[in-house]
Amino acid sequence: MGSVIDYIECPNCKCEAYDDFYYKTGEQYINCNNCGYHYSATIINRDKNLDELTETDWEIKELKNPYGSYRIKHYDSDITQCGGLEYEQEFINLKKWVEEETTDVEYFSISRFVDGEIKVEDIIDNGPKTDSAGFTEEDR
C-alpha cells in the first residue's frame, strides 16, 4: 500500500504536523508532535471495493483540542514513541506508569499548546548511555 507523507501546518497550533495520505485507498492520518492534534480517516469495512464504500464504511476521528503530546525514548530502542493526550488525566496516568513501572527510560517529555505557544516540559532526561563522543555514563 503506497502513501505520501507531507508536512503541513497543524490546524490547532500552526506548527509543523505530518500528513500520511494513502493514495490507493484515500485513508489519511495527520499528527502533530508539538500539540497532540490528531486526525484519521480509516476504512473500517474492507469487504467492499473502493468505489462501493459509503460514509458508514469509514471511521473519522479528530482530536481538535488535545491536552498535549508526549515523547518517550527507551535505552533499548532506536525509536522515540510519540502520541497525543486528550485529557490531563491521561498524562497523569502515563507519567505515573513511566516513573513507577519502567527502568529503562532515557527521555520523557510533554509539549503543550498553551496561550498561543508550545511549552515543553522534560519529565525525565537521563541522557544517553553512550554520548556522541563515544563516552559512556561511567566515563562522564
C-alpha positions, 0 to 999 in steps of 0.5 A: 500500500503506497502513501505520501507523507507531507508536512503541513501546518497543524490546524490547532497550533500552526506548527509543523504536523505530518500528513500520511495520505494513502493514495490507493485507498484515500485513508489519511492520518495527520499528527502533530508532535508539538500539540497532540492534534490528531486526525484519521480517516480509516476504512473500517469495512474492507469487504467492499471495493473502493468505489462501493464504500459509503460514509458508514464504511469509514471511521473519522476521528479528530482530536481538535483540542488535545491536552498535549503530546508526549515523547518517550525514548527507551535505552533499548530502542532506536525509536522515540514513541510519540502520541497525543493526550486528550485529557490531563488525566491521561498524562497523569496516568502515563507519567505515573506508569513511566516513573513507577513501572519502567527502568529503562527510560532515557527521555520523557517529555510533554509539549503543550499548546498553551496561550498561543505557544508550545511549552515543553516540559522534560519529565525525565532526561537521563541522557544517553548511555553512550554520548556522541563522543563515544563516552559512556555514563561511567566515563562522564 
